[in-house]
Amino acid sequence: MSAVKNPPLAYYYSWQNVPDNMILNIMTEFKDNGVDHLVFSHHWITRILQEPLLYTNLRRYAYQLGMQIIEVHAPWGQCYDLACIDKARRPYLIADHKKAMAYAAESGCRTYTMHIGAYESVFYKTPNEELRKYAVDTLEQLLPEAEKLDLILAVENSYERSNTPDEAAYYIEYFNSPFIGCCFDVGHANLMSPFPGKQREKYFDEMDLAWGETVEEYSGAYEKLAPYIVTCHLHDNNGYADSHQLPGTGIINWKELIANLRKCPRLLSMQTETRTDGLSIRKLTDTFRSITAE
């Protein structure tokens, strides 16, 4: 798929905090604020693997409101990540992702965002070279399904040693397929980016687990991944914590960033990934319309 001229903006919401009988209410509030596209959150898609009726209801709500759920974040964590090394789990991991991908494609999603995985890297210091064989094996089994469904597997950059922009690019370049690309997480890239006066001791506690005393910061994440970006996660932070703040409350230069993202040759969509606890939908939508206005 080639880039679209005006990539749609799909809105993430913290659905794990919403009772099922309030989902339609929240979706209606989004629609009343001019939103046509939502993100299939990892919370929803993980539940659907065990509760298919949830998918039936979400599909009905979206149809009723004239909305689309157009991008999806795959189930993630130790039991779902690409680099899961648990041999007993791996056949079920593949089966679960194939099922989730089928739901995503039926909903109209074009990308399927996946985590490489950090558990083994963080807690056991397993080197990337060891983890790659598991991630490659996972992708080898999922890519034919992605092609059949016309769905792009979007590998996400994060802030651990196993999830650097170089690691994300490794898998995309390894397969060199139109059905694998990058979900560029701008908050993660900002967190790992050096800036004058940045101090190691100010990083949030998760960095201690992930890196120890020395954090290997990474400049030029956008430049590294730009040729591969098919979708992106938009959220802000202060450069020290993965806080998923509303744009404009951190240090990211949004005017420059959005302009750069629109130059990506494969960009299909943009996704909000701001935490929505205590945040009104009006404030959320007004903010993102402001930063993405042409």
Helices and strands as residue ranges (DSSP letters): E 9-10, G 15-17, G 20-22, H 23-32, E 37-40, H 42-48, H 52-65, E 68-73, H 90-107, E 111-115, H 119-124, H 128-149, E 152-156, G 161-163, H 165-175, E 180-185, H 186-192, G 200-202, H 206-211, H 221-225, G 226-228, E 229-234, H 254-261, E 270-272, H 281-292
